[in-house]
Amino acid sequence: RPGIALTAEAGSNGRRDRAGPVGIIRAYAILLVLIPPTHIIGPLGAVGTPATVIGLVALMLWGVAILTPGHYLVRTVLPVRLVMALLVGTILSSYAVLHVRHVPGAELLASDRSLLQVLSWAGVALLAAEGLRSRGELYRVLRTVVAAAAAMAVVGFLQFRSGIDLATLADHIPGLQANADLVSIQDRQGFRRPAGTATHPIEFGCVIAMALPLALHLARFDLARSPLRRWLPLATIALGIPVAVSRSAVLAAVVAAV
């Protein structure tokens, strides 16, 4: 209901947020959205994107927690566990069938990478479902997701409007190196077609479109923040969707808005 965030905000614990599930999931959201997936932690190879690594850490912490008496997880969400078990089980089955025959090296590496990525997703899903303690902690995660999507929209708008590519700043992050060429600005019938911090304009448009309903919810109900801080991310995301020059982005925005 309107104003619920005000009550939730009062019970916050900043130190626990930074060290617990809230901090891990917020870090994952920032790294996933704002660092291009072409940039990796060198020794880890293509699977070594910072977001994937954080997701695997989340899975490890969730596993340790459920095996530890008095753990910090606050609930058991069986539907999420079931869905994640089905997803990971399906991937593991395919992985096993693949290795029945001789597998070329490149195909083997790709299968290993896909398995680790799915485990990373599962770690984030399980830690979010069972580790967030209150609506206030959920709001902090949602604010971070929306802010990251808004920042991505700003990057895309600058690419579209003036050709300024802030995504190249990822080249200067210590410890990361480019695993592939990142083409952030494409051309479509005389228009600059931006990819933001994604690898393709369609991906860029769909990502920020998926964040649109979250931004709209926070703009209406997150009354613990000023109107500017609530409505500016929504306006930024809404502005970024058409500059993607993508039918998929517009369709995703319509579905999300409905």
C-alpha positions as CSV (number, residue, x, y, z in Angstrom):
1,R,0.0,0.0,0.0
2,P,1.2,3.6,-0.4
3,G,3.7,4.6,2.3
4,I,4.7,1.0,3.2
5,A,8.3,1.9,2.3
6,L,8.3,4.5,5.1
7,T,7.7,1.8,7.7
8,A,10.1,-0.6,6.1
9,E,12.8,2.0,5.9
10,A,12.8,2.5,9.7
11,G,14.0,-1.0,10.4
12,S,17.1,-0.9,8.2
13,N,20.5,-2.0,9.2
14,G,23.2,-0.6,6.9
15,R,26.0,-2.9,8.0
16,R,23.9,-6.0,7.6
17,D,22.8,-4.8,4.2
18,R,26.4,-4.5,3.0
19,A,27.6,-7.9,4.2
20,G,24.4,-9.9,3.8
21,P,22.0,-11.0,1.0
22,V,21.0,-7.4,0.3
23,G,24.5,-6.2,-0.4
24,I,25.3,-9.3,-2.5
25,I,22.2,-9.0,-4.7
26,R,22.6,-5.3,-5.1
27,A,26.2,-5.8,-6.2
28,Y,25.1,-8.4,-8.6
29,A,22.5,-6.1,-10.2
30,I,25.0,-3.3,-10.6
31,L,27.7,-5.5,-12.1
32,L,25.3,-7.3,-14.4
33,V,23.7,-4.2,-15.8
34,L,26.5,-1.7,-15.9
35,I,29.6,-3.8,-16.9
36,P,29.5,-5.1,-20.5
37,P,29.5,-9.0,-20.6
38,T,32.5,-8.8,-22.9
39,H,34.7,-7.7,-20.0
40,I,35.9,-10.5,-17.8
41,I,38.3,-11.3,-15.0
42,G,41.1,-12.5,-17.2
43,P,42.2,-15.8,-15.6
44,L,38.7,-17.1,-15.4
45,G,38.0,-16.9,-19.1
46,A,34.6,-16.1,-20.8
47,V,32.6,-17.2,-17.7
48,G,34.5,-14.8,-15.5
49,T,32.2,-11.8,-15.7
50,P,32.0,-10.0,-12.4
51,A,28.3,-10.7,-12.1
52,T,28.7,-14.4,-12.8
53,V,31.3,-14.6,-10.1
54,I,29.1,-12.8,-7.6
55,G,26.2,-15.2,-8.5
56,L,28.4,-18.2,-7.7
57,V,29.4,-16.6,-4.4
58,A,25.6,-16.2,-3.7
59,L,25.1,-19.9,-4.4
60,M,28.0,-20.9,-2.1
61,L,26.7,-18.7,0.7
62,W,23.1,-20.1,0.3
63,G,24.5,-23.6,0.4
64,V,26.6,-23.0,3.5
65,A,23.6,-21.3,5.2
66,I,21.2,-24.1,4.7
67,L,23.7,-26.6,6.2
68,T,24.5,-24.3,9.2
69,P,22.2,-24.4,12.3
70,G,20.8,-21.0,13.1
71,H,21.6,-19.7,9.6
72,Y,20.6,-16.2,8.5
73,L,18.1,-17.3,5.9
74,V,14.6,-16.3,7.1
75,R,12.4,-18.7,5.1
76,T,12.2,-21.7,2.9
77,V,10.6,-21.0,-0.5
78,L,9.8,-24.4,-1.9
79,P,8.5,-23.2,-5.3
80,V,11.7,-21.3,-6.0
81,R,13.8,-24.3,-4.9
82,L,11.7,-26.6,-7.2
83,V,12.0,-24.3,-10.2
84,M,15.7,-23.9,-9.7
85,A,16.1,-27.7,-9.3
86,L,14.3,-28.3,-12.5
87,L,16.4,-25.7,-14.4
88,V,19.7,-26.9,-13.0
89,G,18.6,-30.6,-13.4
90,T,17.7,-30.1,-17.0
91,I,21.0,-28.4,-17.8
92,L,22.9,-31.1,-15.9
93,S,21.1,-33.8,-17.9
94,S,22.0,-32.1,-21.2
95,Y,25.6,-31.8,-19.9
96,A,25.8,-35.5,-19.1
97,V,24.3,-36.5,-22.5
98,L,26.8,-34.2,-24.2
99,H,29.7,-36.1,-22.7
100,V,28.5,-39.5,-23.8
101,R,30.3,-38.8,-27.1
102,H,33.5,-37.2,-28.1
103,V,33.2,-33.4,-27.5
104,P,35.3,-30.9,-29.4
105,G,37.2,-28.6,-27.2
106,A,35.3,-25.4,-28.1
107,E,32.0,-27.2,-27.5
108,L,33.2,-28.5,-24.1
109,L,34.2,-25.1,-23.0
110,A,30.8,-23.6,-24.0
111,S,28.9,-26.3,-22.1
112,D,31.0,-25.7,-19.0
113,R,30.4,-21.9,-19.3
114,S,26.6,-22.4,-19.7
115,L,26.5,-24.7,-16.6
116,L,28.3,-22.2,-14.4
117,Q,26.1,-19.3,-15.6
118,V,23.0,-21.3,-14.7
119,L,24.4,-22.1,-11.3
120,S,25.1,-18.3,-10.9
121,W,21.5,-17.5,-11.7
122,A,20.3,-20.1,-9.3
123,G,22.4,-18.7,-6.5
124,V,21.0,-15.2,-6.9
125,A,17.4,-16.5,-7.1
126,L,17.7,-18.6,-4.0
127,L,19.5,-16.0,-1.9
128,A,16.9,-13.4,-2.9
129,A,13.9,-15.6,-2.2
130,E,15.1,-16.9,1.1
131,G,17.6,-14.3,2.4
132,L,15.7,-11.0,2.2
133,R,14.2,-10.3,5.6
134,S,11.6,-7.6,5.0
135,R,9.9,-5.4,2.5
136,G,12.4,-2.7,3.3
137,E,15.3,-4.9,2.2
138,L,13.4,-5.8,-1.0
139,Y,12.9,-2.1,-1.7
140,R,16.6,-1.5,-1.4
141,V,17.3,-4.2,-4.0
142,L,14.6,-2.8,-6.3
143,R,16.0,0.7,-6.0
144,T,19.4,-0.6,-7.1
145,V,18.0,-2.5,-10.0
146,V,16.0,0.6,-11.2
147,A,19.0,2.9,-10.7
148,A,21.2,0.6,-12.7
149,A,18.7,0.4,-15.5
150,A,18.3,4.2,-15.5
151,A,22.1,4.6,-15.7
152,M,22.1,2.1,-18.6
153,A,19.4,4.2,-20.3
154,V,21.6,7.3,-19.9
155,V,24.5,5.5,-21.5
156,G,22.3,4.5,-24.4
157,F,20.8,8.0,-24.8
158,L,24.3,9.6,-25.0
159,Q,25.3,7.0,-27.6
160,F,22.1,7.7,-29.6
161,R,22.1,11.5,-29.3
162,S,25.8,12.5,-29.6
163,G,27.8,9.3,-30.2
164,I,29.4,9.5,-26.7
165,D,30.1,5.9,-25.6
166,L,30.5,5.7,-21.8
167,A,30.6,1.9,-22.1
168,T,34.2,2.1,-23.1
169,L,35.0,3.2,-19.5
170,A,34.9,-0.5,-18.7
171,D,38.2,-0.9,-20.5
172,H,39.8,1.1,-17.6
173,I,38.4,-1.0,-14.7
174,P,41.4,-2.6,-12.9
175,G,41.4,-6.4,-13.1
176,L,39.1,-6.7,-16.1
177,Q,40.0,-7.3,-19.7
178,A,38.0,-7.4,-22.9
179,N,37.2,-10.9,-24.1
180,A,35.6,-9.8,-27.3
181,D,35.0,-6.6,-29.3
182,L,32.1,-4.5,-28.0
183,V,30.2,-2.7,-30.7
184,S,28.0,-0.3,-28.6
185,I,26.7,1.9,-31.5
186,Q,25.3,0.5,-34.7
187,D,23.7,2.2,-37.6
188,R,20.1,1.8,-38.8
189,Q,18.8,3.9,-41.7
190,G,20.9,6.9,-40.6
191,F,20.1,6.6,-36.9
192,R,22.6,5.7,-34.3
193,R,21.4,2.5,-32.7
194,P,22.8,2.2,-29.1
195,A,23.5,-0.9,-27.1
196,G,24.2,0.9,-23.8
197,T,26.3,-1.5,-21.8
198,A,24.7,-4.5,-23.5
199,T,26.1,-6.4,-26.5
200,H,23.2,-5.5,-28.8
201,P,20.5,-2.8,-29.1
202,I,17.7,-5.3,-28.8
203,E,19.2,-6.5,-25.5
204,F,19.6,-3.0,-24.3
205,G,16.0,-2.1,-25.1
206,C,14.5,-5.2,-23.5
207,V,16.6,-4.9,-20.3
208,I,15.4,-1.3,-19.5
209,A,11.9,-2.2,-20.6
210,M,11.8,-5.0,-18.0
211,A,12.8,-2.5,-15.4
212,L,10.0,-0.1,-16.3
213,P,7.2,-1.6,-14.1
214,L,9.6,-1.7,-11.1
215,A,10.5,1.9,-11.7
216,L,6.8,2.8,-11.9
217,H,6.0,1.0,-8.7
218,L,8.8,2.8,-6.8
219,A,7.7,6.1,-8.3
220,R,4.2,5.6,-6.9
221,F,4.8,3.9,-3.6
222,D,8.4,4.5,-2.4
223,L,7.4,7.5,-0.3
224,A,10.5,7.3,1.8
225,R,12.3,9.1,-1.1
226,S,11.7,12.6,-2.6
227,P,9.6,12.9,-5.7
228,L,12.7,13.7,-7.8
229,R,14.5,10.5,-6.7
230,R,11.3,8.5,-7.4
231,W,10.3,9.9,-10.8
232,L,13.6,10.7,-12.4
233,P,14.7,7.0,-12.9
234,L,11.2,6.3,-14.4
235,A,11.5,9.2,-16.8
236,T,15.0,8.2,-17.8
237,I,14.1,4.6,-18.5
238,A,11.0,5.7,-20.5
239,L,13.2,8.0,-22.6
240,G,15.7,5.2,-23.2
241,I,13.2,2.7,-24.6
242,P,12.5,4.5,-27.9
243,V,16.1,5.4,-28.6
244,A,16.9,1.7,-28.8
245,V,15.3,1.8,-32.2
246,S,14.0,-1.6,-31.6
247,R,10.5,-3.1,-32.0
248,S,11.3,-5.6,-29.3
249,A,12.0,-2.9,-26.8
250,V,8.7,-1.1,-27.5
251,L,6.7,-4.4,-27.3
252,A,8.5,-5.3,-24.1
253,A,7.6,-1.9,-22.7
254,V,3.9,-2.2,-23.6
255,V,3.7,-5.7,-22.0
256,A,5.5,-4.5,-18.9
257,A,3.3,-1.4,-18.6
258,V,0.1,-3.5,-19.0
